[in-house]
Amino acid sequence: MTKAAPDSTQSPSGPIRESDTAVSPLKSRNGNTGIALRRVFSAAGVSWILFTAASAGDWGAYHIVSASTPEFVLEAVDGVKEGATISIQKPNGGANQKWLVIEEEGVAKISPAEDPSLVMSAAEGGANRGTAIVLEKDRGEPWQRWSLVKHEDNGSYSLLARHAAEMGLDHLGGKREAGAKIDLWSYRDNDTHLQWFIRPLAGSGVASPGADAAAVTYEPPVIAPEKILPGRIETFVFEQSRIFPGTTREVTVFIPAQYDGSKPACVYVKTDGFRPPEKELMETMIATGELPVTVGVFVRPGEVKAPMPGTLGRRNRCFEYDGISDNNVRFFTEELLPHVAKQYGLNLSTDGNDRCISGGSSGGIAAFTAAWHRPEAFSRVYAVSGSWVAFRGGNEFPTMVRKFEAKPIRAFLTTGTHDMENAAGDWFLLDQEMDKALKFSGYDYRFRIIDGRHGAGYMENWREGMAYLWSEWPERVKAGPSAPRAQEILIPGEGWQLVAEGFKSTRGPSCNAAGEVFFADTSNNKIHRIDADGKVTEFVADAAQAHCVTVGADGSLFTISERTDKLMRYDAKGEGSVVMEGILGHSILARPDGGLYVTTNDDKKPNNGGSVWLIKDGQKTQVDAGIKFATGMAYRPDQWLLSVAEGHSKWIYSYQIQEDGKLNHKERFFPLHVSDWDDDAGAECVCYSQEGRQFVATKSGVQITADDGPMQVILPVPGNLRVTGVALGGRDLDTLYALCGDRIFKRKVQHHAMGAWSPWMPVKNTPL
């Protein structure tokens, strides 16, 4: 259990010892950036985390709820005033039950939201058991400050007195009755009487990027009513979809009075159809300048109507909205919006920076999913009570947000304190998971917890949401820095660049010691070379139907083919010779000792026909079998573990390499991400970096795994293309190449190429 501890030389469990430090940024209510110094202490087997800050950070307004009696909340008895005692009471919305928790110099002061000059205190500085808790004028005394101890098992906190670290805020005896005494008591780790849930109230947010976002108060600009110009509304039925065949849906279009067609208008897409207040809101915000001139397209989910009366049609809402494929965004961009533009003669922007998409519940996840798959089509998202739950894979979204390289999306998200809960999950919890995931990966977003039920606050927060989402437009929405593990690989500002295109089927790349990368263009029967500066030239004009290449320890190039039975060797001039006949292979990998591994697949055994062969001293030896479809291979820089990709599953196998090159200790060790609409990851090619990270070419992009198995980072390529080959190379061996069928992309990274020509290198464990 990880805890926040008081800043003293004693913990409730005994002496503490400083063991590590790290620095991270904080922001206060006013946006000023301070520095948080994180110290990790250990005491009696328990870890304590202490945060100090150069400037305070306000957590927002909260209920403080007893873990032992969760139907009650803390309140100041008889109102917010100096000397009021603290007790518990049923929640009633009173000001004396609303608290501010303000971090300040590593500890918290707890004040009534109505009067922050008062603080919750141990009466008269008492430090004994039974000392009453009261409101006092804030004088900065130690007995007016509290350290927060997080309990990971249930998410509650204990509040330890600053002046008496062994004493905590106690709900006396756990009495389940209004007015039960709150006092100090000896801290015990598992005592629920000393545990409190700190739950945000309406309008409070959980810390978003720039931790002060929760404290922002939106004040709409004042505008004279006569300056608000009425737009027009058009409605039609759309039933020409090819993406959702057979569906019928109602579509409403709002065209603002300011639209003149002289330049592309911005676009606002709303799922689940039109609400009349949205017309007035858009008219008002266009008039104030908070929204650019924006056409609204309000679309209902589709329905396949029953062919006979008296029965239910096929309701497509869950299929269209909760499915996490790109079907819905393709429907919007390829079918609906072009139809709207043509039908009403509108000049609509196709730039995602000029387009916003919104919705509630399943419509909320649909909005985010559209931006997730196509940020170039929608960069701005408003989602209320988003259904990131297990209907059709939405519960995987928080994990995907943490693993995928951050995308240029700005979002305004909300959830309700009493949001929906059913077989698919708990909306309140999973929406908070999305909040934490977006924060973890550095997204530009805000998150609100609303005091209410499912969908609460949609219209009430709409103007604030739109003002935030469109702030600074037309400046482009930018991607955040991505998650910590991605930051260890990526270089800020270095994105994908197109190297070359016009190929037919690029596969099986391999790098030499000079940083040159060779690859097969299988359908063109050629081998190409990417030189150290990224220029692509033909290396072999007739490549004997090569499917994969590998560079040997001496710099020679070896190829294997799925069509001919020849294993070939090429010298530096591209002159070829036959090494072995009688083996049809998918991939080939050179060993430091001059041997080779080859993967093969038997079409007569589609479910387990994949094998690994060792080619050594002119002989071929089968060293493994029973793989669904054996594709790419790579070994670690320390040369004793071999990875073999199983192309028709989500797995990469790991083997120990014995001294004679044979394999043992086989495990399905590395799980890969599989997109919701795919049945397998489509792993095609594998390579390692000198730093010990494994890069895998898959349908979802380049996936990067930790040494102990988990996939931690996914790098999609432009256009979300399938990656058929991956390699590191370049003049400094720090360029990542992604082969994508007819195109090749590159980007600089912090990792470096290795191969059979590399010396043995140790591998260190990958951080979680």
C-alpha positions in Angstrom: 0.0 0.0 0.0 1.4 3.4 -1.0 0.6 6.3 1.3 1.2 10.0 1.7 3.0 10.5 5.0 3.6 13.5 7.3 6.8 15.4 6.9 8.5 14.2 10.1 11.2 11.8 11.2 8.6 9.4 12.6 5.8 7.6 11.0 3.0 5.7 12.8 5.0 2.6 12.1 8.4 3.8 13.4 11.4 5.5 12.0 11.4 6.4 8.3 14.3 6.3 5.9 14.6 8.4 2.7 15.4 6.2 -0.2 14.7 8.0 -3.4 13.8 11.4 -4.9 12.2 12.6 -8.1 10.9 15.9 -9.4 7.6 16.6 -11.1 5.6 19.7 -12.0 2.6 21.0 -10.1 0.2 23.8 -10.9 -1.8 25.9 -8.4 -5.3 27.3 -8.8 -4.0 30.3 -10.6 -2.0 28.2 -13.0 1.4 29.1 -11.6 3.8 26.2 -11.9 5.6 25.0 -8.9 7.9 22.0 -8.3 6.8 19.0 -6.3 9.6 17.1 -4.7 8.7 13.4 -4.2 10.4 11.5 -1.5 9.9 7.8 -1.0 10.4 6.6 2.5 10.2 3.1 3.9 9.2 2.1 7.4 8.3 -1.3 8.8 7.7 -2.7 5.3 5.3 0.1 4.4 6.0 2.8 1.8 5.1 6.4 2.4 5.0 9.1 -0.3 5.4 12.7 0.7 4.6 15.6 -1.6 5.8 19.2 -1.0 5.0 22.1 -3.3 6.2 25.6 -4.0 2.7 26.6 -4.6 -0.6 25.2 -3.2 -2.9 23.0 -5.3 -6.6 23.2 -4.6 -8.4 19.8 -5.0 -11.9 21.4 -5.3 -15.1 21.0 -3.2 -15.8 17.6 -1.6 -17.9 15.6 0.7 -15.7 13.7 3.3 -17.4 10.4 3.9 -16.8 7.9 6.7 -15.5 4.5 5.5 -17.2 2.8 8.4 -20.5 4.6 8.0 -20.6 5.6 4.3 -24.2 7.0 4.5 -22.9 9.9 6.6 -20.6 12.9 5.7 -18.6 15.3 7.8 -20.3 18.5 8.7 -19.7 21.6 10.9 -22.5 21.3 13.5 -24.9 24.3 13.6 -23.2 26.0 10.6 -19.9 27.3 9.3 -18.5 29.4 12.2 -15.5 29.6 14.4 -15.7 27.0 17.3 -18.2 24.8 15.5 -17.6 21.1 16.3 -17.3 18.5 13.6 -19.6 15.6 13.5 -21.4 13.4 10.9 -24.8 13.8 9.3 -26.8 12.5 6.4 -25.9 14.5 3.3 -28.4 17.3 2.8 -26.6 19.7 0.4 -25.8 22.1 3.2 -22.8 24.5 3.0 -21.6 23.1 6.3 -21.0 19.7 4.6 -18.9 21.0 1.7 -15.1 21.0 2.1 -12.0 22.3 0.3 -9.0 20.1 0.5 -6.0 22.3 -0.2 -2.5 20.9 -0.6 0.1 23.3 1.0 3.7 22.6 1.7 3.3 18.8 1.6 0.2 18.7 3.9 -3.4 19.6 3.5 -5.6 22.2 5.1 -9.3 21.3 5.1 -11.7 24.3 5.1 -15.4 24.7 4.7 -16.1 25.8 1.1 -18.3 28.6 2.4 -15.4 30.2 4.4 -11.8 29.1 3.5 -10.5 31.4 6.4 -11.6 28.6 8.8 -9.9 25.2 9.0 -10.6 21.9 10.6 -8.4 21.7 13.7 -7.6 19.6 16.8 -9.2 21.8 19.5 -6.6 24.0 21.3 -3.8 22.0 19.8 -4.7 18.9 21.8 -2.8 15.7 20.9 -4.5 13.2 23.1 -7.0 10.5 22.3 -10.5 12.0 22.3 -9.4 15.6 21.4 -12.4 17.2 19.7 -12.2 18.4 16.1 -13.5 22.0 15.5 -13.4 24.9 13.1 -10.8 27.6 14.0 -9.4 30.6 12.2 -6.5 29.6 10.1 -3.2 30.6 11.8 -1.0 28.0 10.1 -0.6 26.0 13.3 0.5 22.3 13.0 -2.8 21.1 14.6 -4.6 22.8 11.7 -2.9 20.7 9.0 -3.4 17.1 8.0 -1.4 14.5 6.1 -3.3 12.2 3.7 -2.6 8.5 3.8 -4.0 6.7 0.7 -5.4 3.2 1.2 -5.0 1.5 -2.2 -7.3 -1.4 -1.2 -10.4 0.8 -1.0 -9.4 4.2 -2.2 -10.0 5.9 1.1 -7.7 8.2 3.1 -6.6 8.5 6.7 -6.1 12.0 7.9 -3.1 12.2 10.3 -2.6 15.2 12.5 0.5 17.3 11.5 1.4 17.9 15.2 0.8 14.3 16.3 1.7 11.9 13.5 0.5 8.9 15.5 -3.0 10.4 15.7 -5.7 10.3 13.0 -9.1 11.7 12.4 -11.5 9.2 14.0 -15.2 8.5 13.7 -15.7 7.5 17.3 -16.6 3.9 17.7 -18.1 3.8 14.2 -21.5 4.7 15.6 -24.1 4.7 12.8 -26.0 7.8 14.0 -26.1 11.4 13.2 -24.0 13.6 15.6 -21.5 10.9 16.4 -18.3 12.5 17.7 -15.3 13.1 15.5 -12.0 13.3 17.4 -8.3 12.2 17.4 -7.4 8.6 18.0 -4.4 6.4 17.7 -3.8 5.5 14.1 -4.2 1.8 13.1 -3.6 0.9 9.5 -6.7 -1.3 9.0 -9.2 0.6 11.2 -12.0 1.9 9.0 -13.0 4.3 11.8 -9.9 6.3 10.7 -10.6 6.1 7.0 -12.4 8.6 4.9 -13.5 8.9 1.3 -12.9 12.3 -0.3 -15.6 12.6 -3.0 -16.0 15.6 -5.3 -19.2 17.6 -5.5 -21.0 19.1 -8.4 -18.7 21.2 -10.6 -15.5 19.8 -9.0 -13.1 18.0 -11.3 -10.4 15.5 -10.8 -7.0 17.0 -11.6 -6.6 17.3 -15.4 -3.5 18.4 -17.3 -2.5 21.6 -15.5 -4.1 20.4 -12.3 -5.9 23.7 -11.9 -8.5 22.8 -14.5 -11.0 21.8 -11.9 -10.8 25.2 -10.3 -11.6 27.1 -13.6 -14.9 29.0 -13.4 -16.5 29.7 -16.8 -18.2 33.1 -17.0 -20.2 33.5 -20.3 -19.5 36.8 -22.1 -22.4 39.3 -21.9 -24.0 40.1 -25.2 -27.0 42.1 -26.2 -29.9 39.9 -27.4 -30.2 41.8 -30.7 -26.7 40.7 -31.7 -27.7 37.0 -31.5 -28.8 36.2 -35.0 -31.2 33.3 -35.6 -29.9 30.5 -37.9 -32.1 28.1 -39.8 -32.9 24.4 -39.2 -33.2 21.7 -41.9 -34.3 18.1 -41.3 -34.1 15.1 -43.5 -34.0 11.3 -43.4 -30.8 9.6 -44.4 -31.1 6.0 -45.7 -28.3 5.6 -48.3 -25.6 4.2 -46.0 -23.2 1.5 -47.3 -21.3 1.4 -44.1 -24.5 0.6 -42.1 -26.6 -0.9 -44.8 -30.4 -0.9 -44.5 -30.4 1.8 -41.8 -32.7 4.8 -41.6 -32.0 7.8 -39.4 -33.2 11.4 -38.9 -30.6 14.2 -39.4 -31.1 17.8 -38.4 -28.8 20.6 -39.8 -28.2 24.0 -38.2 -27.0 26.7 -40.6 -25.9 29.9 -38.8 -27.0 33.3 -40.0 -23.3 34.3 -40.4 -22.6 31.5 -42.9 -21.9 32.9 -46.4 -19.9 30.1 -48.0 -16.9 32.3 -48.7 -14.7 29.9 -46.8 -15.1 26.5 -45.2 -17.4 26.5 -42.2 -16.5 24.7 -39.0 -18.6 21.6 -38.2 -20.2 20.4 -35.0 -21.5 16.8 -35.1 -23.9 15.7 -32.3 -24.8 12.1 -31.8 -28.4 11.1 -30.7 -30.1 13.9 -32.6 -31.2 17.5 -32.0 -32.3 19.3 -28.9 -33.8 22.7 -29.4 -31.7 24.5 -26.8 -28.6 23.6 -28.8 -29.7 25.9 -31.6 -29.9 28.9 -29.3 -26.6 28.0 -27.6 -24.8 27.8 -30.9 -26.3 31.1 -32.1 -25.2 32.7 -28.8 -21.7 31.4 -28.9 -21.2 32.3 -32.5 -22.3 35.8 -31.7 -19.9 36.1 -28.8 -17.1 34.8 -30.9 -16.5 31.8 -28.6 -17.5 29.6 -31.5 -16.3 30.2 -35.1 -19.0 30.1 -37.8 -20.1 26.5 -37.3 -22.7 24.3 -39.1 -24.3 21.8 -36.7 -25.2 18.3 -37.9 -27.3 16.4 -35.4 -27.7 12.8 -36.3 -29.7 10.0 -34.7 -28.5 6.4 -34.6 -29.7 4.1 -37.4 -32.4 1.5 -37.3 -33.1 -1.4 -39.6 -36.9 -1.3 -39.7 -38.8 -4.5 -39.2 -40.5 -5.8 -42.4 -43.8 -6.4 -40.7 -45.9 -4.3 -38.2 -46.1 -4.9 -34.5 -42.5 -5.9 -33.7 -39.2 -4.3 -33.0 -36.7 -3.2 -35.6 -33.0 -3.7 -35.3 -31.8 -0.9 -33.1 -28.3 0.0 -34.3 -27.4 2.5 -31.5 -25.2 0.1 -29.4 -23.6 -1.4 -32.6 -22.8 2.0 -34.1 -22.0 3.9 -30.9 -20.4 1.4 -28.5 -18.4 -0.4 -31.1 -14.9 0.9 -31.0 -14.1 0.3 -34.7 -13.7 3.2 -37.2 -17.1 2.4 -38.8 -18.9 5.4 -37.3 -16.2 8.0 -38.1 -16.2 6.6 -41.7 -19.9 7.0 -41.8 -19.6 10.6 -40.8 -16.7 11.6 -43.1 -17.4 9.4 -46.1 -21.2 9.5 -46.3 -23.2 11.8 -44.0 -21.2 15.0 -44.1 -20.6 15.0 -47.9 -24.3 14.3 -48.3 -25.2 17.3 -46.1 -22.7 19.6 -47.9 -24.2 18.6 -51.3 -27.9 18.7 -50.3 -27.7 22.2 -48.8 -24.9 23.6 -51.0 -22.6 24.1 -48.0 -18.8 24.6 -47.9 -17.8 22.5 -44.9 -14.3 22.1 -43.6 -12.8 18.7 -43.8 -10.0 19.6 -41.4 -10.3 17.9 -38.0 -9.0 21.1 -36.3 -12.3 22.8 -37.5 -14.6 20.0 -36.4 -16.0 19.0 -33.0 -18.1 15.9 -32.1 -20.2 15.4 -29.1 -22.6 13.0 -27.3 -23.8 11.5 -24.1 -23.6 8.0 -22.8 -23.0 5.7 -25.8 -23.0 8.8 -27.9 -20.2 10.1 -25.7 -17.9 7.1 -26.4 -18.9 7.3 -30.0 -17.7 10.9 -30.2 -14.4 10.0 -28.6 -14.0 6.9 -30.7 -14.4 9.0 -33.9 -11.6 11.4 -32.8 -9.5 8.5 -31.6 -9.4 6.8 -35.0 -9.4 9.9 -37.1 -8.1 13.0 -35.2 -7.5 14.5 -38.6 -11.3 14.4 -39.0 -12.3 15.4 -35.5 -9.9 17.0 -33.0 -12.4 18.3 -30.4 -14.7 16.0 -28.3 -17.5 16.7 -25.8 -18.6 13.6 -24.0 -21.0 13.3 -21.0 -21.2 10.1 -19.0 -19.2 8.3 -21.8 -19.9 4.6 -21.9 -16.4 3.3 -21.5 -17.8 0.0 -20.3 -17.9 -3.6 -21.6 -20.7 -3.3 -24.2 -18.5 -3.8 -27.2 -14.9 -3.3 -25.9 -15.2 0.3 -24.6 -13.8 -0.8 -21.3 -10.4 -1.3 -23.0 -10.2 2.4 -23.9 -8.4 3.6 -20.8 -5.7 1.0 -21.4 -5.4 2.0 -25.1 -5.1 5.6 -24.1 -2.2 4.7 -21.9 -0.4 2.6 -24.5 -1.0 4.4 -27.8 1.2 7.3 -28.6 -0.9 10.4 -27.7 -3.1 11.8 -30.4 -4.0 15.5 -31.2 -7.3 15.5 -29.4 -8.8 18.1 -27.0 -11.6 16.7 -24.9 -14.2 17.9 -22.3 -15.5 14.9 -20.3 -18.0 14.6 -17.5 -19.5 11.8 -15.3 -22.2 11.7 -12.5 -21.5 10.9 -8.9 -24.5 8.5 -9.2 -23.9 7.5 -12.8 -25.3 4.3 -14.2 -24.2 0.8 -13.3 -25.2 -2.5 -14.9 -23.7 -5.7 -16.3 -21.4 -3.7 -18.6 -19.8 -1.8 -15.7 -19.8 1.2 -13.4 -19.9 4.4 -15.5 -18.7 6.6 -12.6 -15.6 4.4 -12.0 -14.7 3.8 -15.7 -15.1 7.5 -16.6 -12.6 8.2 -13.8 -10.4 5.6 -15.4 -10.5 7.5 -18.6 -9.7 10.7 -16.8 -6.6 9.2 -15.2 -5.5 7.6 -18.5 -5.8 10.9 -20.4 -3.8 12.6 -17.7 -1.2 9.8 -17.7 -0.6 10.3 -21.4 -0.6 14.1 -21.3 -3.8 14.9 -23.2 -5.3 18.3 -23.5 -8.6 17.8 -21.7 -10.9 18.7 -18.8 -12.9 16.3 -16.7 -15.9 17.2 -14.5 -17.6 15.1 -11.8 -21.2 16.2 -11.7 -23.4 15.7 -8.6 -26.2 13.7 -10.3 -27.1 10.7 -12.3 -26.4 9.3 -15.8 -26.1 12.1 -18.3 -26.3 14.9 -15.7 -25.1 18.3 -16.7 -25.1 17.9 -20.5 -26.7 21.2 -21.3 -25.5 22.9 -18.1 -21.8 22.3 -19.0 -22.2 22.6 -22.8 -21.2 26.3 -23.1 -18.2 25.8 -20.8 -17.2 22.7 -22.8 -17.5 24.4 -26.1 -15.6 27.5 -24.9 -12.8 25.3 -23.7 -12.7 23.0 -26.8 -12.6 26.0 -29.2 -10.3 28.2 -27.2 -7.4 29.5 -29.2 -8.9 28.3 -32.5 -7.7 28.4 -35.3 -4.5 27.3 -33.6 -4.2 23.6 -34.1 -4.8 21.0 -31.4 -1.6 19.4 -30.5 -0.8 15.9 -29.2 0.5 15.6 -25.6 3.8 14.0 -24.6 2.5 10.5 -24.3 2.9 8.1 -21.4 6.2 7.7 -19.5 7.2 4.4 -21.3 6.6 6.1 -24.7 8.7 9.1 -23.6 11.6 6.7 -23.1 11.5 5.8 -26.8 10.2 8.9 -28.6 11.9 12.2 -29.2 9.7 15.3 -28.8 8.9 16.9 -32.1 10.1 13.9 -34.1 7.0 12.4 -35.9 6.7 10.0 -38.8 8.0 11.1 -42.2 7.3 9.4 -45.5 10.5 7.9 -46.9 9.2 6.4 -50.2 6.1 5.0 -51.8 5.0 3.1 -54.8 6.0 -0.4 -53.7 3.7 -3.4 -53.9 4.5 -5.4 -50.7 7.4 -4.3 -48.5 8.5 -7.0 -46.0 11.3 -8.5 -44.0 13.7 -5.6 -43.3 17.2 -5.9 -41.7 19.9 -3.5 -40.8 23.7 -3.7 -41.2 26.4 -2.2 -39.0 26.5 1.0 -41.2 22.8 1.7 -40.6 21.7 0.6 -44.1 18.3 -1.2 -44.1 17.5 -3.8 -46.7 14.0 -5.1 -47.5 12.1 -7.2 -49.9 9.4 -5.9 -52.2 7.8 -9.4 -52.7 5.3 -8.7 -55.4 7.9 -6.8 -57.5 10.5 -9.5 -56.9 13.1 -6.9 -55.8 15.4 -6.1 -52.8 15.9 -2.5 -52.0 18.4 -0.7 -49.8 17.7 2.4 -47.6 21.0 4.1 -47.1 22.2 5.7 -43.9 20.6 9.0 -44.9 17.2 7.5 -45.8 17.5 7.3 -49.6 15.9 4.2 -51.2 17.6 2.5 -54.1 17.2 -0.9 -55.9 19.8 -3.5 -54.6 18.7 -6.7 -56.4 16.6 -6.5 -59.5 15.7 -10.3 -59.6 15.4 -11.4 -55.9 14.4 -15.0 -56.5 11.0 -14.3 -55.0 12.5 -13.2 -51.6 10.0 -12.8 -48.8 12.4 -11.7 -46.0 16.1 -10.6 -45.7 18.6 -10.7 -42.8 22.1 -9.3 -42.5 24.7 -11.7 -41.3 27.6 -11.1 -38.9 30.0 -10.5 -41.8 27.6 -8.1 -43.6 26.3 -10.6 -46.1 22.6 -10.5 -47.0 20.5 -13.7 -46.7 17.0 -14.2 -48.1 14.3 -16.8 -47.9 11.3 -17.3 -50.1 7.7 -18.7 -49.7 7.6 -19.5 -53.5 11.0 -20.9 -54.4 12.9 -23.4 -52.3 16.1 -21.5 -52.3 17.9 -19.8 -49.4 20.1 -17.2 -51.0 23.2 -15.1 -50.0 24.1 -11.7 -51.5 27.4 -9.9 -51.3 27.9 -6.2 -51.0 27.4 -5.7 -54.8 24.2 -7.6 -54.8 25.6 -10.7 -56.5 23.6 -13.8 -55.3 24.4 -17.4 -54.7 22.4 -20.4 -53.4 23.1 -21.4 -49.8 20.6 -24.2 -49.6 17.7 -25.7 -51.6 14.6 -27.5 -50.4 13.2 -25.0 -47.8 10.3 -22.7 -48.3 10.4 -20.0 -45.6 8.5 -17.0 -44.4 11.2 -15.2 -42.3 14.9 -15.6 -41.8 17.2 -14.4 -39.0 21.0 -14.4 -38.9 22.8 -15.6 -35.8 26.1 -14.1 -34.5 27.9 -17.5 -35.1 27.0 -17.6 -38.8 23.9 -19.8 -38.4 20.4 -18.9 -39.5 16.9 -19.4 -38.2 14.0 -19.8 -40.7 10.3 -19.9 -40.0 8.1 -22.1 -42.3 4.4 -22.8 -42.5 2.6 -26.0 -43.8 -0.7 -25.1 -45.5 -1.9 -28.6 -44.8 -1.8 -27.8 -41.1 -3.4 -24.3 -40.9 -3.8 -24.3 -37.1 -0.4 -25.6 -36.1 1.8 -25.9 -39.2 4.3 -23.2 -38.2 7.9 -24.4 -37.5 11.3 -22.9 -36.7 14.4 -24.3 -38.4 18.1 -24.0 -37.6 20.4 -23.7 -40.6 24.0 -24.5 -39.7 26.9 -26.2 -41.4 24.9 -26.9 -44.5 22.2 -28.8 -42.5 18.7 -27.8 -41.5 17.2 -29.0 -38.2 13.6 -28.4 -37.0 13.9 -26.8 -33.6 10.2 -26.1 -32.9 6.8 -26.9 -34.4 3.1 -26.4 -33.6 2.9 -22.6 -34.2 -0.3 -21.4 -35.8 1.5 -19.2 -38.4 5.2 -18.5 -37.8 6.3 -15.1 -39.0 9.1 -12.8 -37.8 11.9 -13.5 -35.4 14.4 -11.6 -33.3 16.8 -12.3 -30.4 17.7 -10.0 -27.5 21.0 -8.1 -27.4 22.2 -10.6 -24.8 21.7 -13.3 -27.4 20.1 -16.0 -25.3 16.4 -15.5 -25.8 14.6 -15.8 -29.2 11.2 -14.3 -30.0 9.0 -15.9 -32.7 5.8 -14.1 -33.8 2.6 -16.1 -34.3 0.9 -14.1 -37.0 -2.6 -15.6 -36.6 -2.9 -14.9 -32.9 -2.0 -12.1 -30.4 1.1 -13.9 -29.2 4.9 -13.8 -29.6 6.7 -17.0 -28.3 9.9 -16.8 -26.3 12.5 -19.5 -26.3 15.9 -20.0 -24.6 18.6 -20.5 -27.2 21.0 -23.4 -26.3 24.7 -23.4 -27.1 24.1 -25.6 -30.2 21.3 -23.2 -31.4 18.4 -25.5 -30.5 15.5 -24.0 -28.5 13.8 -24.9 -25.2 11.6 -23.4 -22.5 9.0 -22.3 -25.0 6.3 -19.9 -23.7 3.6 -17.8 -25.3 5.2 -14.9 -23.5 4.4 -11.6 -25.2 0.7 -10.6 -25.6 -0.1 -8.0 -28.3 -2.9 -5.6 -28.7 -5.7 -6.8 -31.0 -8.1 -4.2 -32.4 -11.7 -4.8 -31.7 -12.5 -5.6 -35.3 -9.6 -8.0 -35.8 -9.2 -11.6 -34.8 -5.4 -11.4 -34.4 -2.7 -8.9 -34.0 -1.2 -9.7 -37.4 2.4 -9.7 -36.1 4.6 -9.9 -39.1 8.1 -8.8 -38.2 10.1 -8.4 -35.0 13.3 -6.5 -34.1 15.2 -5.6 -30.9 17.0 -2.4 -29.9 20.4 -2.3 -28.2 18.5 -1.0 -25.2 16.5 -4.3 -24.9 13.1 -3.3 -26.1 11.2 -5.4 -28.7 9.5 -3.7 -31.6 6.8 -5.6 -33.4 5.1 -4.8 -36.8 1.3 -5.4 -36.4 -2.0 -4.4 -37.8 -2.3 -1.6 -35.1 1.2 -0.1 -35.8 4.5 -0.7 -34.1 3.9 -2.4 -30.7 6.7 -2.3 -28.2 7.0 -4.8 -25.3 8.7 -4.9 -21.9 11.4 -7.5 -21.2 9.0 -9.5 -19.0 6.2 -9.6 -21.5 3.6 -6.8 -21.3 3.1 -4.6 -24.4 3.6 -1.0 -23.2 3.6 1.3 -26.2 1.8 1.4 -29.6 3.0 3.7 -32.4 0.4 4.0 -35.1 1.6 5.2 -38.5 -0.1 7.8 -40.7 -3.4 6.6 -42.1 -3.5 3.8 -39.4 -1.9 1.5 -42.0 -0.9 -2.1 -41.2 2.9 -2.3 -40.5 4.4 -5.2 -42.4 8.0 -4.6 -41.4 9.9 -2.8 -38.7 13.6 -2.1 -38.3 16.0 0.3 -36.7 18.8 1.8 -38.7 20.1 5.1 -40.0 23.5 6.8 -39.8 23.4 6.9 -36.0 21.4 3.6 -35.8 18.5 5.6 -34.2 16.0 5.8 -37.0 12.9 3.6 -36.7 11.5 2.4 -40.1 7.9 1.2 -40.5 7.2 -0.7 -43.8 3.5 -0.5 -44.7 2.9 -2.4 -47.9 3.3 0.3 -50.6 4.9 3.0 -48.3 7.8 3.4 -45.9 7.9 5.8 -42.9 10.7 6.8 -40.5 11.2 8.7 -37.3 14.1 9.4 -35.0 13.9 7.6 -31.6 16.0 7.2 -28.5 16.8 3.5 -29.2 19.4 2.0 -31.5 19.7 -0.9 -34.0 21.4 -4.2 -33.3 21.9 -7.4 -35.4 24.1 -10.4 -35.9 27.0 -8.0 -36.3 26.5 -6.5 -32.8 28.6 -7.5 -29.8 26.9 -9.1 -26.8 25.1 -6.5 -24.7 23.4 -6.9 -21.3 19.7 -6.2 -20.9 18.2 -4.3 -17.9 14.7 -4.8 -16.6 12.0 -2.6 -18.2 10.2 -0.2 -15.8 6.5 -0.9 -15.3 
